[in-house]
Amino acid sequence: MLNIRVPTLILDKPKCLENIRRMAEKAETSRVKFRPHFKTHQSAEIGNWFRSFNVSAITVSSVGMAHYFANQGWNDITIAFPVNIREMESINQLAGRIKLNILLVNPEPVHELNLKLSHEVGVFVKIDTGYNRTGISADNVKEITQILEHINKSAKLEFMGFLTHTGHTYKTNSTNEIKTLYTHAIEKLNCLKKTFSSEFKKITLSIGDTPSCSIINEFENIDEIRPGNFVFYDLMQQFLGACTFDQIAVSMACPVVAKNKERKELIIYGGAVHFSKEYIISKEQGITYGQVIGFTKKGWDFFETNNYLAALSQEHGVVKVSDQIFARFQTGDVLGIIPVHSCLTANLMKGYVTLEGDIIDHI
C-alpha cells in the first residue's frame, strides 16, 4: 500500500477511464450530446481525460469552477446553477472568452442581466420535473411563457432550451423506479418543446443525473445528458443499482488509530471533514457512512457488507467490523472505505493519489 500518513482519497485511474468511456459511448450510440458535469472531480487533469472521448462541452456548478476550466481550455460551458446576479463581473469575463450558458429559474434576473451583461450568453430555462429543488414546474406554462418572452426581447440572451435535473432518482428503491422517473421527465420536457416549437425552432432538451444516465441504455427524445458522479461512482450509486462495486473508482485510505474489543470497533483517522456526513440506510446495517475494503497491490477487495463506517465526528470515524476483520487490522494499519458520496468527499479532500502514487489536482 502507498505510504499513507493521513486520510487520503485514492483514485483507480483505469476504472475512472472505463466509466468515462462507457458513458461517452452510450451518448454517441444514442446520438445525444455528452456534456459531463465536472463538479464531481473538479480536476484539470481528470477533465483532460475526457478529451480522449471527444468531449468538448462541459457542465459546472459555479462561476468560479467555470473560470477554472476555462483556464484549462474548455470553451463551451454550462453553469448548471441558478444565475447569481451578484457575480456579473465574473460572468462578463467568462462570456467574453467562451461560449457560456447560464440558468434561469424565474424571470426576475432578466432585467439585471440586460442592464449589466457585456456579451451574449446562452440561457437554459430550468424545469422542475419532480425533484422540487429549483426550477419552474413543467406544468406552469404561464410562468415559462413569461420568462421566454423576457428572453426573446433581450439582445444579450439566447434561449438554448429546457434543462432539468432529476435528482429525485436518489430517493428511489429500485432501478425500475429510476427508469419511470426518467421517462416522466423526458415526457414533460418534450411536451414543453412541442408547446414552444413554433416560436423557437431549435430547443435543446438537457437532462442530468447519474442514476438515470447509468441505467438507461438508449437515450431517446433528448438532446443532451449531463451526468457527473459516474466518473467515480460511490456507495450511494451502488445502493441504487446505478453501478457495481467493481465500477467504483475512488476510496478513502485511513489510518487505524484505536481498537475497541468490547464493541468490535476500529477507530480511524477519517471523520466528517473528510467524508462529509452523507449516509445511506440499509436494512442490514442501518445508517452507513461507508463500506470497508482492503487494499491490494492492484487496488482493493470488498469485504462482507457487515463491515462498515458506522459513525463520524469531526476527525474520528467509528468502523463496525466482523471478528475476522477486527483481528486482521491493528493500530497503524491503513483501512479502506468506499465513501457514500464521492462528490462531497472529493470536494473535502481537494486532491487524489492514484494507485501508482501519482498526485492528481483538484480546484
N, C-alpha and C positions, 0 to 999 in steps of 0.2 A: 504493500500500500504506500501511497505517496507520503512524504514527510509532513503529516498533519499535526499542527500545534493548536489550532483554534478552529471553531466551526468554519467549514469550507464547503462551497457549493461545487460539486463535481459534475462535469459535463461529459457525456458519452457522445463524442462527435459523430461517429458512424451512425448511431441511432437517430441523432438530430438530422443529419443529411438525408437519411432514409425517410423520415417524417416529412421533410420538405418535398422530396421527390414524389412521394405518394400523393400529396395534396396537389402539387403542381400538375401532375399527370391527370388526375381526376378533372381538374379545371380545364385542361387542354382538351381532353376527350369530350367534355360537355360543351366546349366552345364558349366558356364564360371567362371573364377577366379575373385573374387572380391578383387581388390587391391585399396581401397579407398584413395583418396588424402587428406592428413591431413593438407594441407596448410590453409584450411578454419578455423578449430577450434584451431590448434596449442596448444593443451592441453593434458597433460599426463592423466588427469582423464577422459576426454571425449574419448580419444584414448582407454582407458581401457574398455569403454562401448562396443566397437566393438568386444572385445574378446568373449563376450557372444553370438555373432552371427557367431562364428567360423572364424573370420578374423585373418589371421596370417601373411599376407604380406601387405605392405602399400606403398604409394607414398608420396613423399615430394617435396618441390621446391627449397631446398638449402642444401648445405653440413652441415651448422650449424643446420638446422632442423633435418637432418638425425642423427647427433650426439645426439641431444636432445632425439629423440625417441629411438635410440639405447640404450641410458642410461635407458630407461624405459622397456627394454626387447624385443623390436622389432628387429628381426634379419634377416628380408628379406625386403629390402628397395630399391625402385627405386627412384633416384633423377631425376624428370622429368623436367630438365632444361639443356641446353647445357653445357657440361663439361667445367669447368673453370680450366685450367691447372695451374693457379697461386695458386690453393688450393691443390696441390698434396700431401703435408704433411698430411693434414686433410683427404684427400681421402684415403691415405695409412693406416692411423689409423683406419678408418672405415672398409676398405676392409680386415684388419687383424682380425676383430672381428665379422663381419656379412656377410651375402650374399648381396653384393652390386651390383646394376645395375646403369649404367650411360648412358647418351645420347650423341650420335654423330650426328651432323647435317652437317658436311663436313669432308673430310679426313685429313685436316691439323693437328689436335691434336694427331693423332695416333702415329706419331714419338716420340713426347714428352711423351706420355703415356708409350710407350715401354721402353723408357730410364729410366723413374722415378717410374713406378709402382713397388711396392714390393710384391703385391699379385694379384691373378687373379680377374678380375671383369667381370660382365656381361655387354653386350653392346646392347642397343636398338638403331636402326637407326631411327631417327625422320623423318617422312614423312609428307610433306605438302599436305593435301588433299583439300585445298581451303581457309584456314584461312589466308595464306600469311603473317605469322609472322616469324617463323623459320622452318627449315626442308628442306629436299630435295624434289623437286617436284616429285609426284608419276609418272610423265611421263618421268623423267630424269633417264632412266635406265642406261645410260652410267656412270653417277656420282655415282649412287647407286652401280653399279658393282665395280667401283674403290674403294669405301670405304669398301665394303665387302672383296675385295682382300687384302686390308691392314689389316683388322681384322683377316682374315684367316691365314695370315702369322705370326701373333703375338702369342707368348706363354702366354701372360698375358691377352688377351682379348677373351672373349667367346661371340659369336654372339647369342643373345637371340631372336631377331625378329624385327618386324616393329611396331612402335608406332606412333600414331597421336593424335592431339588434335583438334577436330572440333569446334574451338572457334567461327567460323563464324555463328554458330547457334544463337548466342546472337544478331545477326543483322537481324533476320528474323521477319516476320509479321504474321506467322501462325504456328500451330503445324504441318500441312502438309508439310510446307517448311522445318521444322526441320527434319522430317522423310525423306524427299528427300535428304537433305544434308548428313544425317547419312547413308542412303543406298548407295549414291555415294562414300562415304569414305570407306565403307566396301568393295565395289566392287573394288576400287583401291588397297586396301591392299591385297585382295585375288588374284588380278592379279599379284602383285609382288611376293606373296607367290608361285604361280604357276610357275613363271619365274625362281625362285631360289630354288625350292624344290628338284631338282636333286642334287644340291651341298650341301644343308643344309636340313637334314632330319626332324629336329624339328624347326619350325619357329612359334613363338608366335605372334599373332596379338593383339595389345592392343589399345583400344580407350578410350578417357575420356572427357566428358563434361556433366554437369548436365542436360541441356535441353534434349539432346538425351536420356541419360540413364533413365530419368524420364518418358519420353513419350513412348519410346519403351517398349513393354511388354515382348517380347521374343527376346533374343539376338542370332541371327544365324550367322554362318560363322565368328565368332570372338572368341578369346580365353580368353580375359581379359577386364574388364571395370575398369575405374579409376575416377569416379565422386568424387567431393569434396563438392561443395556448398550445395548439397542435405541435408547434415546433419542439416543445419539450414533453407535453402531456404531464400528468401528475396523478396522485391517488384519487382525486375527485373524478377525473375523466375515466379512470379505470372503474371506479364505483358506478358511474353512469352507463358504462358499456361502450364508451367512445373510443377506448383503446385497450390494449392488453398490457399486462405488466411489462412484457418484453419491449414495448414501444416507448416506455417512459425513459427519457434521455437525461434526466438530472436526478441527483440525490445529494443529501447533506451528509458530510463526514464530520462526526462529533466525538471528541474525546470523552471516554467514560471517566468520571471523577469520583464516583462513590457507588457503593452497593448496599442494598438493604436485604438481608437474608430472610427476615420475617415476612416481608411483603413481596419477595421475589421481584425487586425493582432495581434497575440500573439508573443512576443519575448521570446525565450527560451535560457537558458544556454546550448548550444549544437551547435557547429559550424563545420567547415571543419576539424578541428583537431580531431573531434570525429566521424563524419560521413564519411569523405572524400568528394570529390566533384563529385562523380559519380551521374548521373541523368538519368531519362527516360523522353521521350517526349510523352505526351498523348494528344489526340485531345481535351479533356475537359479542362485540366489544363495547357498545355504547359510543360515547364521544371519543373520537380518534383524531389525533393531530398529525399522524404519520405512520408509515409501515416500516418495520425493521427489516434491514437487508444486511448481508455480509459481503464485504468486498473481496474480490478475487484478482488474480493477475490480469484478467481480461475485462473486468467490470464488476458486476455484483450478482449475487444469487439471492433469491427470495426465500425467506423462511415461512413457517406456518403463520397464518393470519392472527394467531393469538399472541404475537409479539408486536407490540405497537406503542407509539408515543401517546401516553395517557393524560399527561398534564404539562402545562407550561407556566412558568413565571418569567420574569424579565430575562434572566440568563440561564435558568435551570430548565431541564427537561426531565420528566419522570417517565421511564420506559417500563412497561409491564412485559415480562418475558416468561417463557417456559423454563422448567428446571434445566433443560439441556442448554439453552442459550445463556441462562444465568451462570452456569458453570464455565461456559466457553469464554466469556468476556470478563477480563479483570480491569481494575483501575489502570489507566494509562493506555488501554487499547482504544481503537477507533471503531465506533459503531456507525453504521449507515442507516439513514432514514429517508424514505421517499416522502416528500412534502405533500400536503393536501392541495396546496395552491401554488404552483410553480411561479406564476406571475408575481405574486406578492413576495415570495421567498427570494426570487431573483432581484427584485427591487430593493429588498432589505440588504442583501449580501453584496450588491454592487460589483460583481465580478465572478468569474468562473475559473476553475482549474480543470483541464481535460485529464482523461485517464493517463495520457502520456506526460503530464506535468506541465503543459503549456498554459500560460495565463491568458484568458480572454477578457477583453474590455467590457465595461458597462458604463452607461452615462454617469 
